[in-house]
Amino acid sequence: MFNPVLILIGLTVAISAYAWSNRELMAAWIMEPYVIARNGQWYRLLTSGFLHADWSHLLFNMFAFYSFSPVVLNTLASGYGASAGIGLFLLLYLGGIIISDLPTYFRHRDDRDYRSLGASGGVASVLFASILLFPVNSNGGGIIIFPIPEPIQPFLFGFLYLAYSYYMGRRRGDNINHDAHFYGALYGVVLTAALVPGAVSQFVQQIKNYIF
């Protein structure tokens, strides 16, 4: 059975690198709400997820995707079988890219100058699916957030991540599409809760056990 994680990473790296030297492809695939609204080029909601601004942007997203994907893919494959599990995993990741861009589209559809790119929405979907399924690391590990020296539990990271993304999305103080992070995360949680029976109750129970 093929590994969808490695295939998606390979495609994203190849397309991103090629687009850096091909301005026509970059212009044709980037998320540009003004053009989408007037030309109906809805494919940009998905294709922009295979483009990145530079190597640091690309490597950060792909490393996070690679790190959190296996547990989510294995959970879906265990519940639905290998083939259906892969299909649902693709729905999670690719759907996250598309869904997370919709609020940005509606906000900027009359803005001639707005553009965005990157797989952050899909990565956030997978990341938060993983957090919903495994909110507590019982082995003493966790997620590292610079400059905090100690790892924190996944569920704490999730709450901080959502709060930060929501705040920065409203503030609009930089050029990062924080709304894609926020809505991608919410999509990942909602879809995983629907696909994995008992995921929400187990999430709550694991946190209760950790706290008390």
Residue pairs with C-beta under 8 A, 6 or more apart in sequence:
1 82
1 83
1 86
2 86
4 73
4 86
4 89
4 90
5 65
5 66
5 69
5 70
5 73
8 65
8 93
9 62
9 65
9 66
11 50
12 49
12 50
12 52
12 58
12 61
12 62
12 119
13 58
13 62
15 25
15 50
15 51
16 50
16 51
16 52
16 58
17 58
18 25
19 25
19 26
19 29
19 51
20 26
20 54
26 51
28 47
29 44
29 47
29 48
29 50
29 51
30 44
30 47
30 48
30 51
30 115
30 116
30 117
31 44
31 45
31 48
31 101
31 104
31 105
31 115
31 116
31 117
32 44
32 114
32 115
33 104
33 105
33 106
33 107
33 108
33 109
33 111
33 114
34 108
34 109
34 110
34 111
34 112
34 114
35 41
35 44
36 42
36 44
36 45
36 105
36 109
37 105
37 109
37 110
45 97
45 98
45 101
45 102
45 105
46 94
46 97
46 98
48 97
48 101
48 116
48 117
48 118
49 94
49 97
49 98
49 117
49 118
49 119
49 121
49 122
50 119
51 117
51 118
52 58
52 61
52 117
52 118
52 119
53 117
53 118
57 118
61 118
61 119
61 120
61 123
62 119
64 123
64 127
65 93
65 119
65 122
65 123
65 126
68 126
68 127
68 129
68 130
69 89
69 93
69 126
69 130
71 130
71 133
71 134
72 89
72 92
72 126
72 129
72 130
72 133
72 192
73 85
73 86
73 89
75 133
75 196
76 84
76 85
76 86
76 88
76 89
76 92
76 195
76 196
77 85
77 86
77 89
78 85
79 85
79 195
79 196
80 88
80 195
88 195
91 191
92 122
92 125
92 126
92 129
92 188
92 191
92 192
93 122
93 123
93 125
93 126
94 122
95 122
95 125
95 187
95 191
96 121
96 122
96 123
96 124
96 125
96 126
96 184
96 187
96 188
97 119
97 121
97 122
97 184
98 121
99 121
99 183
99 184
99 187
100 120
100 121
100 122
100 124
100 125
100 179
100 180
100 181
100 182
100 183
100 184
100 187
101 116
101 121
101 177
101 180
102 183
103 179
103 183
104 116
104 177
104 179
104 180
107 179
108 114
116 177
116 180
118 177
118 180
120 177
120 180
120 181
120 184
121 180
121 181
121 183
121 184
121 187
122 184
123 184
124 180
124 181
124 182
124 184
124 185
124 188
125 184
125 185
125 187
125 188
125 191
126 188
127 185
127 188
128 158
128 184
128 185
128 186
128 188
128 189
128 192
129 188
129 189
129 191
129 192
130 154
131 154
131 155
131 157
131 158
132 188
132 189
132 192
132 193
132 196
132 199
132 200
132 203
133 192
133 196
133 199
133 203
134 154
134 206
135 153
135 154
135 155
135 158
135 203
135 206
135 207
135 210
136 153
136 154
136 155
136 206
136 207
136 209
136 210
137 151
137 153
137 154
141 151
142 150
142 151
142 152
142 153
142 154
142 157
143 151
143 152
143 153
143 154
143 157
144 151
145 152
145 157
145 160
152 160
153 210
155 203
155 206
155 207
158 185
161 181
161 185
162 182
162 185
162 186
164 178
165 178
165 179
165 181
165 182
165 185
166 178
166 182
168 174
168 176
168 178
169 178
169 179
169 181
169 182
192 199
193 199
193 200
